[in-house]
Amino acid sequence: MRPMPRLRLIYLLAPTLCVTVGCDRNAGEAGHQPEPAAHGHVRFVDAAEEAGLNFYHNNGMSGELYFPEPVGSGAALADFDGDGDLDVLLVQGRSLPLSAELGSDQAMFRSRVYRNDLDRTAPDTDIPRFTDITDSSGLVANGYGMGVATGDVDNDGRIDVYLTNYGSNQLWRNVSDDEGIRFEEVTSASGSDDPRWSTSASFSDLDGDGWLDLYVANYVDFRFENHKVCRMPGGQPNYCGPQSYDGLSDSLFRNEGDGRFKDVTGPAGILDSPSSGLGVVAADLDQDGRTDLYVANDMRPNFLWSNLGGERLRFEDSALLSGSAVAMDGRAQASMGLVAGDLDNDGDDDLFMTHLRADTNTLYLNDGRGGFIDASASSGLGAASLSYTGFGTVLIDLDNDTWLDLVAANGAISIIEEQARQGSDYPLAERNQVFYNRGNADFVDITESAGGQLTALEVSRGLAVGDIDNDGKSDLLLTNNRGPARLLMNRTQTTNHWLGLRLLTSDGKRDALGATVTVFMPDGHRLLRRAATDGSYLSANDPRVLVGLGDSKRPASIEVRWPDGAVERWEGLAVDRYHTLIAGTGRPAGDLTP
C-alpha cells in the first residue's frame, strides 16, 4: 500500500480561531465529566483484529484539502445470508479527484463485505469470526463511498443495500443463496440513483403500501472545479465548511413494488428545500400513525418532514413550529449524527443529534404530540460535548437496565492546532464518548472506564449498533476516517434480563421497519422501542429490537403497532432469548391492557 500523504499545513505557535463558516471551534484536547465508580461494570472490548475485520479506511487525501476527505464513511450490520447472525459491510473511499485512475489500488479502494461465522456451540465464543467475502459477493463498489442503508426493497426476505457516494449512488439487490452471500447491482433498472453528493439514507414504508421507500440526504454542491482554499486567520490552509458551497435538495423515491423506484421529491414537497443533509431518521414523531422524517442539516436549520398522509406522499416541514429546527438562541447548528428513541421512557420518540465542538450536542425531548423541548443542559449531554465534534451516534441499553444509553463517535473536521504543532499528519483526532443513562434522561460520561479503545484519539465517523454475537447485549461497529474499523463487543457484567424481537411482515419475509413495540413491565410502566435500521451517521443498524428488562424475569407481555396501523399483542414471551413475531399472528389488542 502506498504511503498516505501528509496535510500540507503551516501553523503559528499562537492559537488561532477558524474563520471559515462551518468549521468547528479550535480547542485543546477535551476535558470530560468525572464518572462515578458505580458504572464501572460497563465494558467494551475491541475485537476487530482478532475477529478478522481488518479494514482500514482510505480517504484519498492528497494534500489539497478537498472537502469530501474528512466526511466519510459508514458501516452496516445486517444478516445478509439469513443465518441468524449479523454480517458486516464497511464503506470505503478512493483517490481524489475522481478522475484519478485507481490502477493497482483498485482492491484497496473498494467497500468490503464480511460474513459472520458465529458458532455459539463452540467452546470459545467470546470473539466472533468474520470472513472477507467481498470478491465472491459480487459487490463492486469503487466509488468515493459515504454511507449505507439496508432494507428488503423487493420483499423477497433478503436484505438489500443502498450505497451513497460523492457521485452516483448504487442499489445492490441481495440474491444470496445456499452458495453464499451474493449481490447484483440494480441501480439503473430501479431508477434509484442520485449522482450528487449523498450522505445518509433511510428505508421506511412511508405510504403504508407494504413496500420500503427511500429517502436520500444530500450535502452540498462541492465539485473539484469549484474547490476553494479556506484558511485560518493567520493564513494557514484548512478544510472548508458547508456554507462555502450551495446546498442541495434531498431525494425521495417511492417504491413502485415492481423493482422500480419513482422520484417523487417534487410532488412530495421536498424539492424546494436545498440544504446540507448529513443524517436522517424515519419515525412517527407526532404519534398520528404516519411515519415522519427528521433530517440533520449541517449549519442550516434541520427538517422535520411531517407526513400528511393521503393518496400520495406529501410532507411539510414542521421543524420550526415543533421547536427542533434550530438552537434555543435561533442559531442553526452543525447537525451531523442523529437518533430517535425513547430516552426518558415516557412512550414517545425523542431526538438526539451531534454537533461541532464549542456547540453542544442536542437532546430534544418529545412532549408526546411532536413538540420538542431542548433538554441538552438538564440531561448532562450538553456541557460534556463542548470539546468534541460528534458524528455517528446510537442508542444502546448498555447493561439492559431498561434505560437507553448513548454513544457518540467523535472527530474534528477543522484542524486541531495543538496536534498539528506536535507533528500529526492528520490533526483531527478526538476521543469518543459513552453516556450512561441514570434514569429519566440523566446522563453521565463513563468513557474512561468503558474500554474498547474509546478514549484513543481517532477521527471517528460511522457507528452501527447490533447484537453481533446474539448474547442479548448490543455491540458496536465503529468506523474511522483514514483509520481502522473497530468491533466493540459489549462485555458488560450484568444480571439484568432482556427480550429480543425480530418483527416481520405478514408474509414472514421482510423486517417490518417502523413497527413499534410496547413492553408492559410488572411494575406498571411501559417501554417503547422501534424496529429500524436508519439513524446514526452514514450507517445502518440491526433491525431487531433488543429490550433491556432490568431485574424482571417474568415472561413478557408486549404490544406491536405495525406500519399499517394494526395493533397486536403477545403474552408469555420467555425472556433472555430472541423471538420472531409475524404480523397477523398475534391477538388483536383492542382497548384492553394486560
Secondary structure, DSSP 4 states (H G I P E B T S, - for coil): -PPPPPP-----SS-----STTPPPP-SS-------GGGTT--EEE-HHHHT---B------SS--TTTTT---EEEE-TTSSSS-EEEE-----SSTTS--GGGTTTSS-EEEEE---TTSS--SS--EEE-HHHHT----SEEEEEEEE-TTSSSS-EEEEEEES--EEEEE--BTTB--EEE-HHHHT----SBEEEEEEE-SSSSSS-EEEEEE-B---GGG---EE-TTS-EE---GGGS-BB--EEEEE-SSS-EEE-TTTTT-TT--B-EEEEEEE-TT-SSS-EEEEEEBSS--EEEEE--SSS--EEE-HHHHT-SS-TTSPPPB---EEEE-SSSSSS-EEEE---TTS--EEEEE-SSS-EEE-TTTTTTTGGGTT--EEEEEEE-TT-SSS-EEEEEE--SS--HHHHHTT-SS---B--EEEEE-SSS-EEE-HHHHBTTTTS-B-EEEEEEE-TTSSSS-EEEEEETTSB-EEEEE------EEEEEEEE-TTS-SB-TT-EEEEE-TTS-EEEEE--S--BTT-B---SEEEEEET--SPEEEEEE-TTS-EEEEEEEPSSSEEEEETTSSEE-TT---
